[in-house]
């Protein structure tokens, strides 16, 4: 069996792909002899699993790491790393198209889709040593490549060997959700697990799903020359995000040529003349669109099958995955879980910090809570949308009273100079205070800007203190300081103004 057959997401199996596989699932790898007992056995080698294994081993624990597919998981192989490489190439196209407004007319340039994807595979292979089997072996981790299954509350089998443990972590991640659309499976659709195997650009692409993955890849493929139709069953793109942010993203995608069919129902998929035909209805009117490929980006399903969870006494929920408490402990007190297999926030950085929570709780009887983490997220469209904490909708649902301050980017000098004024920074504070409850940033580099607000939340720093932090001028991040000024102006009540006027009059 070739690596391409064993790992269908790894194609065209060029030298870059072979280098990737050689690092994260070496064909010649031999599993070690198990230790009599491990402090920690980690099932799954994605972000949560790798951080758990490396962190625990670094603290002196005896650790085993079990992975049946490719170390690095979605983030390295089919998620963050490949997608951002492709998005970077697509952003150049967007910049070239917008160059005339800046007084530069370079033309759109020539798009070599095969070269774009080759660059992605090269960079993915370049960063793969960070997640390699050899690196984790050298960190002191016993790496077992194969399908792991629990056989008892304190034991796991892999490759005919039994690993006994004091504690274990389930970090098996999630996979793309399947949609019950007649004819879709027969259409050989793409997901994030297979879209990066493309070497030829589809002339026409249908994207089903208006969440982050769907929006990012719809915009990227449109910029790279595909005719893109994005279909979503809800009327708002990015339904978890601020509606104003979603409207800006929708306008940006439309400018890049993406046709949006929101609030629609995908009824079936057929084939005709070598094309895939998507039948969908909006407002009761059915339409058919023929495309070369269909990308499904409509949710994730936790990987909980064939893991022997019953033998370990672990309860699961088919929608949410492994059931955990706020300390990430499963219904088996010996076993914890982290990452996409159990968490609603399915982000690499969330999995990373959940793993850190698990290490403390599992090995040192800690009481760290998942709910105590301030987890930001970012959708890497152009402009980006970044968020942390509560939005207005979530605050209302939880009965949290808030005040909201918004700074449009068209009143921020650097954004105007950059020609990137479509966006805003919005901060919600607990009513009557400057304590930050949440924020949304829409900007070219919103993912970089949100960390200042996340740090403020984690450190208990309010808008009043942010107003006193000097920001370089001109920068787009100055918008955050301007919100501090806006908060301070609310403190200048008529009564305070009268006091100031009286003092200044007396001291003239």
PyMOL commands that set and color helices and strands:
alter all, ss='L'
color gray80, all
select helices_A, chain A and resi 3-6+15-24+47-58+73-77+80-102+113-131+133-138+185-187+195-197+212-223+243-255+348-364+370-372+392-398+409-411+413-418+446-458+463-467+478-490+494-506
alter helices_A, ss='H'
color red, helices_A
select strands_A, chain A and resi 38-43+63-67+142-145+148-152+155-158+161-170+174-176+204-208+227-232+259-262+265-272+275-282+285-291+293-296+300-302+316-317+321-322+335-337+377-379+384-389+402-408+424-430+436-443
alter strands_A, ss='S'
color yellow, strands_A
deselect
rebuild
show_as cartoon
